[in-house]
């Protein structure tokens, strides 16, 4: 049995998320801005008043699932389903997933399975077509660490094969992820699913692009200023008049994402880059734009800890460059890990006595001595001798000979210590691979998924209660 544990559950709700005015009997007022109202209709969410989250189109690990649990719980309190934003503007391989593999009977390693044709680095997920789903024995380069994990890998492959492949690899993976989690009794699928690659075609998306194209230098400058709130959130843009970089990607004929300037953006717009309603968009939102467009609609968004940092920079940029204040967002994350024991591993034993490195440097300690009087005497003599002198070099040579003599005397014990240290390192590496938090949540057992759901619900209820709201789904 591949047992799992859920820990480090974090939920921080915005004031709005816990506001009792959002109870089902009193829905939140919708944005009165005609651009926002039109965008809601264009995205098919109309008067929907639930909570959203989103991520790249991959098979979620426990931290991402915690965001979905939080969004679903808050939406259910309001009497709505939740919304999922497929971040297919990012360059990820939707059909690749990490899993714990068996290297030998006593070792586990983290490897990548590829259930579709591997995507080229730098290709936007939105541009990756669906490819035939490879069976686990071809997709996985090494056997799974347990029969249970092998069975769940097969179920994920089956879910991929059954999912809608007509909208590309990103949509298929998102759909398969929801199907697998729903089959495990962990999560109801979202009531709305939106692709980030479609956002620029909306009324609000077009308005944002027009503002960026009108003054790319100011846009880039304010983008860089906003990074003061989160310096690692994104790379800085070049500021140079019309050739200033803009926070958009151009997608070439091979699906590669290319940086573009304001000058290039205007040329693309003249050629109708976002006019066509069908097919992949030639322009994709870059940092801060995608989730900002959703949040600008009055939608409360649940981020992870990474989004907690970069979205603060995004908020500053939206205010200064696009003239819109975005609503608060919430944060949720968690760790879901396999236990080493479920793979037949033992946690690395505590180090007793000397390590090989300690004994190699000071081999007299193998005789039980805490100090080497010969070494101390020679070192004292060396310190008193002139630097670069022949006498000093002779003293160093004598010290090396003394240490080599001790090492030769304890050759067998040093070898034994080296073997023990290597075994401990290998054991620690296997335990680290077994307990990696990034494995897909759908590879974990149903009890662990239910436990994570319950812990997130408790954290949501506590946060709602602390903000003055009444009631929760549990």
C-alpha positions as CSV (number, residue, x, y, z in Angstrom):
1,X,0.0,0.0,0.0
2,X,1.5,3.3,-1.0
3,X,0.4,5.4,2.0
4,X,0.5,9.2,1.8
5,X,0.3,12.0,4.3
6,X,-1.0,15.6,3.9
7,X,0.7,18.4,5.9
8,X,1.6,22.1,5.8
9,X,-1.9,23.2,4.9
10,X,-2.0,27.0,4.5
11,X,-5.1,29.0,3.7
12,X,-5.3,32.8,3.9
13,X,-8.5,34.3,2.6
14,X,-9.0,37.8,1.4
15,X,-11.5,39.9,3.3
16,X,-14.0,39.5,0.4
17,X,-13.7,35.8,0.5
18,X,-14.9,35.6,4.1
19,X,-17.4,38.5,3.8
20,X,-20.9,37.4,4.9
21,X,-22.4,39.5,2.1
22,X,-21.3,36.7,-0.2
23,X,-23.7,34.3,1.3
24,X,-26.1,32.6,-1.3
25,X,-29.0,34.8,-0.1
26,X,-27.1,38.0,-0.9
27,X,-25.0,37.7,-4.1
28,X,-22.1,40.1,-4.7
29,X,-22.9,43.0,-7.1
30,X,-21.5,42.4,-10.6
31,X,-19.1,45.0,-12.2
32,X,-21.1,47.8,-13.8
33,X,-18.3,48.6,-16.3
34,X,-19.7,47.6,-19.8
35,X,-16.3,46.2,-20.9
36,X,-16.3,43.9,-17.8
37,X,-19.9,42.9,-18.3
38,X,-19.3,42.1,-22.0
39,X,-16.2,40.0,-21.1
40,X,-18.1,38.0,-18.5
41,X,-20.7,37.2,-21.2
42,X,-17.9,36.4,-23.8
43,X,-16.4,33.9,-21.3
44,X,-19.7,32.3,-20.6
45,X,-19.8,33.2,-16.9
46,X,-22.5,35.9,-16.9
47,X,-23.8,36.5,-13.4
48,X,-21.8,33.6,-11.9
49,X,-20.4,34.5,-8.5
50,X,-18.1,31.7,-7.4
51,X,-14.4,31.6,-6.7
52,X,-11.6,30.7,-9.2
53,X,-8.2,29.3,-9.3
54,X,-5.8,28.2,-12.1
55,X,-2.6,26.6,-13.0
56,X,-0.5,25.4,-15.9
57,X,-2.0,22.4,-17.7
58,X,-0.3,19.6,-15.8
59,X,-1.4,16.9,-13.5
60,X,-1.7,18.7,-10.2
61,X,0.4,18.0,-7.1
62,X,-1.1,18.4,-3.6
63,X,-0.4,22.2,-3.4
64,X,-2.4,22.9,-6.5
65,X,-5.2,20.6,-5.4
66,X,-5.4,22.6,-2.2
67,X,-6.1,25.7,-4.2
68,X,-8.9,23.9,-6.0
69,X,-10.4,22.6,-2.7
70,X,-10.4,26.1,-1.3
71,X,-12.0,27.6,-4.4
72,X,-14.6,24.8,-4.5
73,X,-15.4,25.1,-0.8
74,X,-15.9,28.9,-1.0
75,X,-18.0,28.6,-4.2
76,X,-20.2,26.0,-2.5
77,X,-20.9,28.3,0.4
78,X,-22.2,30.8,-2.1
79,X,-24.2,28.3,-3.9
80,X,-22.0,28.2,-7.0
81,X,-19.6,25.9,-8.8
82,X,-16.0,27.0,-9.1
83,X,-14.0,28.3,-12.1
84,X,-10.6,27.0,-13.4
85,X,-8.2,29.0,-15.5
86,X,-6.1,26.8,-17.7
87,X,-2.8,28.7,-17.9
88,X,-2.0,27.3,-21.4
89,X,0.0,30.5,-22.3
90,X,2.9,29.0,-20.3
91,X,5.5,26.8,-21.9
92,X,4.9,23.4,-20.3
93,X,4.5,19.8,-21.5
94,X,0.9,18.9,-20.7
95,X,1.5,15.1,-21.1
96,X,4.6,14.9,-18.9
97,X,4.4,14.0,-15.3
98,X,6.9,13.0,-12.5
99,X,6.4,9.8,-10.6
100,X,8.3,7.7,-8.1
101,X,10.2,4.9,-9.8
102,X,12.0,1.8,-8.5
103,X,15.7,1.9,-9.3
104,X,16.4,-1.3,-7.4
105,X,14.7,-3.2,-4.5
106,X,16.1,-0.6,-2.0
107,X,16.1,2.6,-4.0
108,X,13.5,5.1,-5.4
109,X,14.1,7.9,-7.8
110,X,12.0,10.7,-9.4
111,X,11.6,10.2,-13.1
112,X,9.4,11.8,-15.8
113,X,6.7,9.9,-17.7
114,X,5.7,11.2,-21.2
115,X,2.2,10.1,-22.2
116,X,2.4,12.1,-25.4
117,X,5.1,13.2,-27.8
118,X,7.6,15.3,-25.7
119,X,7.1,19.0,-26.3
120,X,9.9,21.2,-27.4
121,X,11.3,23.6,-24.9
122,X,9.8,27.1,-25.3
123,X,6.6,26.0,-27.0
124,X,3.3,27.4,-25.6
125,X,1.0,24.7,-24.2
126,X,-1.8,26.3,-26.2
127,X,0.0,25.4,-29.4
128,X,0.6,21.7,-28.6
129,X,-1.8,19.4,-30.4
130,X,-3.1,16.2,-28.9
131,X,-1.0,13.2,-29.7
132,X,-1.8,9.5,-29.3
133,X,-1.6,8.5,-25.7
134,X,1.2,6.1,-25.0
135,X,0.6,3.2,-22.6
136,X,2.4,3.3,-19.3
137,X,4.9,0.6,-20.3
138,X,6.1,3.0,-23.1
139,X,5.5,6.3,-21.3
140,X,7.4,5.4,-18.1
141,X,11.2,4.9,-18.4
142,X,11.3,2.9,-15.2
143,X,9.0,0.7,-13.2
144,X,6.8,2.5,-10.6
145,X,7.9,2.3,-7.0
146,X,4.9,0.2,-6.0
147,X,2.0,-1.7,-7.6
148,X,-0.5,0.9,-6.4
149,X,1.4,3.7,-8.1
150,X,1.6,1.6,-11.3
151,X,-2.1,1.1,-11.2
152,X,-2.8,4.8,-10.8
153,X,-0.4,5.7,-13.6
154,X,-2.5,3.3,-15.8
155,X,-5.7,5.1,-14.7
156,X,-4.2,8.5,-15.6
157,X,-3.2,7.2,-19.0
158,X,-6.8,5.9,-19.5
159,X,-8.2,9.2,-18.4
160,X,-6.0,11.0,-20.9
161,X,-7.1,8.6,-23.7
162,X,-10.8,9.2,-22.8
163,X,-10.6,13.0,-22.5
164,X,-11.6,15.4,-25.3
165,X,-8.5,15.7,-27.6
166,X,-10.1,18.1,-30.1
167,X,-9.0,21.2,-28.2
168,X,-5.3,20.4,-27.9
169,X,-3.1,18.8,-25.3
170,X,-3.5,21.4,-22.6
171,X,-7.3,21.1,-22.5
172,X,-7.1,17.3,-22.7
173,X,-4.7,17.1,-19.7
174,X,-6.9,19.5,-17.6
175,X,-10.0,17.4,-18.4
176,X,-8.2,14.2,-17.6
177,X,-6.9,15.6,-14.3
178,X,-10.4,16.5,-13.2
179,X,-11.7,13.1,-14.3
180,X,-9.1,11.2,-12.4
181,X,-9.6,13.3,-9.2
182,X,-13.4,13.0,-9.5
183,X,-13.1,9.2,-10.0
184,X,-11.1,9.1,-6.7
185,X,-13.9,10.9,-4.9
186,X,-11.7,13.9,-4.3
187,X,-13.0,16.8,-6.2
188,X,-16.0,17.9,-8.3
189,X,-15.0,19.3,-11.7
190,X,-15.3,23.0,-12.1
191,X,-18.5,24.5,-13.4
192,X,-16.5,26.8,-15.7
193,X,-13.1,26.2,-17.4
194,X,-11.4,29.1,-19.3
195,X,-8.2,29.0,-21.4
196,X,-5.7,31.8,-20.8
197,X,-5.0,31.7,-24.5
198,X,-8.5,33.0,-25.3
199,X,-8.4,36.0,-22.9
200,X,-6.9,38.6,-25.2
201,X,-9.9,38.0,-27.6
202,X,-12.3,39.3,-25.0
203,X,-13.5,42.9,-24.7
204,X,-11.2,43.5,-21.6
205,X,-8.3,41.6,-23.3
206,X,-8.6,43.8,-26.4
207,X,-8.8,46.9,-24.2
208,X,-5.6,45.9,-22.3
209,X,-3.7,45.2,-25.5
210,X,-4.8,48.5,-27.0
211,X,-3.5,50.4,-23.9
212,X,-0.2,48.5,-24.1
213,X,0.2,49.2,-27.8
214,X,-0.6,52.9,-27.3
215,X,2.4,53.6,-25.0
216,X,4.7,50.6,-24.9
217,X,7.5,52.6,-23.2
218,X,5.3,53.7,-20.3
219,X,3.9,50.1,-20.0
220,X,7.4,48.6,-19.8
221,X,8.7,51.2,-17.4
222,X,5.7,50.7,-15.0
223,X,6.1,46.9,-15.4
224,X,9.7,47.2,-14.2
225,X,8.7,49.5,-11.4
226,X,6.0,47.0,-10.2
227,X,8.7,44.3,-9.9
228,X,9.9,46.2,-6.8
229,X,7.0,44.3,-5.0
230,X,8.3,40.9,-6.2
231,X,11.7,41.1,-7.9
232,X,11.8,37.5,-8.9
233,X,8.2,37.5,-10.3
234,X,9.3,38.1,-13.9
235,X,12.2,39.3,-16.0
236,X,12.5,43.0,-16.6
237,X,11.4,44.5,-19.9
238,X,13.6,46.6,-22.1
239,X,12.6,50.3,-22.1
240,X,13.4,52.0,-25.4
241,X,10.6,54.1,-27.0
242,X,8.5,52.2,-29.5
243,X,11.0,49.3,-29.4
244,X,10.3,48.8,-25.7
245,X,9.3,45.2,-24.8
246,X,5.7,44.6,-23.9
247,X,4.3,41.9,-21.6
248,X,2.9,39.7,-24.4
249,X,4.1,36.7,-26.3
250,X,4.0,36.3,-30.0
251,X,3.5,32.7,-31.0
252,X,5.3,31.7,-34.2
253,X,4.3,28.9,-36.7
254,X,6.0,26.3,-34.6
255,X,4.3,27.4,-31.3
256,X,7.4,29.0,-29.9
257,X,6.9,32.0,-27.7
258,X,8.8,35.1,-28.8
259,X,9.4,38.4,-26.9
260,X,8.0,41.3,-28.8
261,X,8.2,45.1,-28.9
262,X,5.5,47.7,-29.0
263,X,6.4,48.3,-32.7
264,X,6.0,44.6,-33.5
265,X,2.7,44.5,-31.5
266,X,1.2,47.3,-33.6
267,X,2.2,45.5,-36.7
268,X,0.6,42.3,-35.5
269,X,-2.6,44.1,-34.6
270,X,-2.8,45.6,-38.0
271,X,-2.6,42.1,-39.4
272,X,-5.5,41.0,-37.2
273,X,-3.5,39.0,-34.7
274,X,-6.4,38.7,-32.2
275,X,-9.4,39.1,-34.6
276,X,-10.0,35.5,-35.5
277,X,-12.4,33.6,-33.2
278,X,-11.0,30.2,-34.0
279,X,-7.6,28.5,-33.6
280,X,-4.7,29.5,-31.4
281,X,-4.2,33.1,-30.8
282,X,-1.0,34.7,-32.3
283,X,-0.7,36.8,-29.1
284,X,-0.7,35.4,-25.6
285,X,-0.7,37.2,-22.3
286,X,2.5,37.3,-20.4
287,X,3.2,37.8,-16.7
288,X,0.4,39.5,-14.7
289,X,-2.0,39.8,-17.6
290,X,-3.9,36.4,-17.5
291,X,-5.0,36.2,-13.9
292,X,-5.4,40.0,-13.8
293,X,-8.0,39.8,-16.6
294,X,-10.0,37.2,-14.6
295,X,-9.7,39.1,-11.4
296,X,-10.7,42.4,-13.0
297,X,-14.1,40.8,-13.7
298,X,-14.7,40.9,-9.9
299,X,-13.7,37.2,-9.6
300,X,-12.0,36.2,-6.4
301,X,-9.0,34.1,-7.2
302,X,-7.1,31.6,-5.1
303,X,-3.3,31.6,-5.6
304,X,-0.6,29.4,-4.3
305,X,2.4,30.8,-2.4
306,X,4.2,31.7,-5.7
307,X,1.2,33.6,-7.0
308,X,1.0,35.3,-3.6
309,X,4.3,37.0,-4.5
310,X,4.0,37.8,-8.2
311,X,0.4,38.9,-8.0
312,X,1.3,41.8,-5.7
313,X,3.6,43.1,-8.4
314,X,0.8,42.5,-10.9
315,X,-1.6,44.5,-8.8
316,X,0.8,47.5,-8.8
317,X,1.2,47.2,-12.6
318,X,-2.5,47.0,-13.3
319,X,-3.1,50.2,-11.3
320,X,-0.3,52.2,-12.8
321,X,-0.3,50.9,-16.4
322,X,-3.9,49.8,-17.1
323,X,-5.8,52.1,-14.7
324,X,-7.7,49.3,-12.9
325,X,-7.6,48.2,-9.3
326,X,-7.9,44.5,-8.9
327,X,-9.9,42.8,-6.0
328,X,-8.1,41.0,-3.3
329,X,-7.0,37.4,-3.7
330,X,-6.7,34.4,-1.4
331,X,-3.9,31.9,-0.9
332,X,-3.9,28.2,-0.3
333,X,-1.3,25.5,-0.5
334,X,-0.4,22.2,1.1
335,X,2.1,19.3,0.8
336,X,0.9,15.8,-0.1
337,X,3.7,13.2,0.2
338,X,4.2,9.4,0.0
339,X,5.6,7.9,3.2
340,X,9.1,6.3,2.6
341,X,7.8,3.1,4.5
342,X,5.1,2.6,1.9
343,X,7.9,2.0,-0.7
344,X,9.8,-0.3,1.7
345,X,12.3,2.4,2.6
346,X,13.7,3.4,6.0
347,X,14.6,6.9,6.8
348,X,18.3,7.5,6.9
349,X,19.7,6.2,10.1
350,X,21.4,8.8,12.4
351,X,25.1,9.1,12.0
352,X,26.9,7.4,15.0
353,X,30.6,8.0,15.5
354,X,32.9,9.3,12.8
355,X,32.1,10.0,9.2
356,X,34.6,9.0,6.5
357,X,35.4,12.6,5.9
358,X,36.2,13.3,9.6
359,X,38.4,10.1,9.8
360,X,40.2,10.9,6.5
361,X,41.1,14.4,7.7
362,X,42.2,13.3,11.2
363,X,42.8,9.5,11.2
364,X,44.1,9.5,14.7
365,X,40.5,9.7,15.8
366,X,40.1,6.1,14.7
367,X,42.4,5.2,17.6
368,X,39.9,6.8,20.0
369,X,42.1,9.9,20.5
370,X,40.4,13.3,20.5
371,X,43.7,15.0,19.4
372,X,46.8,14.2,17.6
373,X,49.9,15.5,19.5
374,X,52.2,14.9,16.6
375,X,50.0,16.9,14.2
376,X,49.6,19.7,16.7
377,X,53.4,19.9,17.3
378,X,54.1,20.0,13.5
379,X,51.5,22.6,12.9
380,X,52.9,24.8,15.7
381,X,56.4,24.5,14.1
382,X,55.0,25.4,10.7
383,X,53.4,28.5,12.0
384,X,56.8,29.6,13.4
385,X,58.7,29.0,10.2
386,X,59.2,31.7,7.5
387,X,56.7,31.5,4.7
388,X,57.9,29.9,1.4
389,X,61.0,28.6,3.3
390,X,62.6,25.1,2.7
391,X,62.1,24.3,6.3
392,X,58.4,25.1,6.1
393,X,58.0,22.9,3.0
394,X,59.9,20.0,4.8
395,X,57.6,20.4,7.8
396,X,54.5,20.2,5.6
397,X,55.9,17.1,3.9
398,X,56.5,15.5,7.3
399,X,52.9,16.2,8.3
400,X,51.6,14.6,5.1
401,X,53.7,11.5,5.7
402,X,52.4,11.2,9.2
403,X,48.8,11.4,8.1
404,X,49.3,9.0,5.2
405,X,50.9,6.5,7.7
406,X,47.8,6.7,9.9
407,X,45.5,6.3,6.9
408,X,47.5,3.2,5.7
409,X,47.2,1.7,9.2
410,X,43.4,2.1,9.2
411,X,42.8,1.4,5.5
412,X,40.1,-1.2,6.2
413,X,38.2,0.9,8.7
414,X,38.3,3.9,6.3
415,X,36.9,1.8,3.5
416,X,34.1,0.5,5.8
417,X,33.3,4.1,6.8
418,X,33.2,5.1,3.1
419,X,30.8,2.3,2.3
420,X,28.5,3.2,5.3
421,X,28.5,6.9,4.3
422,X,27.6,6.1,0.7
423,X,24.8,3.8,1.9
424,X,23.4,6.7,4.0
425,X,23.7,9.1,1.1
426,X,21.8,6.7,-1.2
427,X,19.2,6.1,1.5
428,X,18.6,9.9,2.0
429,X,18.4,10.3,-1.8
430,X,15.8,7.6,-2.0
431,X,13.7,9.0,0.8
432,X,13.9,12.5,-0.8
433,X,12.7,11.0,-4.1
434,X,9.9,9.1,-2.4
435,X,8.6,12.1,-0.5
436,X,8.8,14.6,-3.3
437,X,5.8,16.9,-3.1
438,X,5.4,17.5,-6.8
439,X,4.0,14.0,-7.8
440,X,0.5,14.2,-9.2
441,X,-2.1,14.1,-6.5
442,X,-4.0,11.5,-8.5
443,X,-1.1,9.0,-7.8
444,X,-1.9,9.2,-4.0
445,X,-4.5,7.0,-2.3
446,X,-8.1,8.1,-1.8
447,X,-7.7,8.4,2.0
448,X,-4.9,10.9,1.6
449,X,-6.9,12.9,-0.8
450,X,-9.9,12.9,1.5
451,X,-7.6,13.9,4.4
452,X,-6.2,16.8,2.4
453,X,-9.7,17.9,1.5
454,X,-10.8,17.8,5.1
455,X,-7.8,19.8,6.3
456,X,-8.3,22.5,3.7
457,X,-12.0,22.7,4.5
458,X,-11.1,23.2,8.2
459,X,-8.7,25.9,7.3
460,X,-11.2,27.6,5.1
461,X,-13.9,27.4,7.8
462,X,-11.5,28.9,10.4
463,X,-10.5,31.7,8.1
464,X,-14.1,32.5,7.2
465,X,-15.1,32.4,10.9
466,X,-12.2,34.7,11.8
467,X,-13.4,37.3,9.2
468,X,-16.9,37.4,10.7
469,X,-18.7,35.2,8.2
470,X,-21.1,32.6,9.4
471,X,-21.3,29.0,8.2
472,X,-19.3,26.7,6.1
473,X,-19.9,23.6,4.1
474,X,-18.8,21.3,6.9
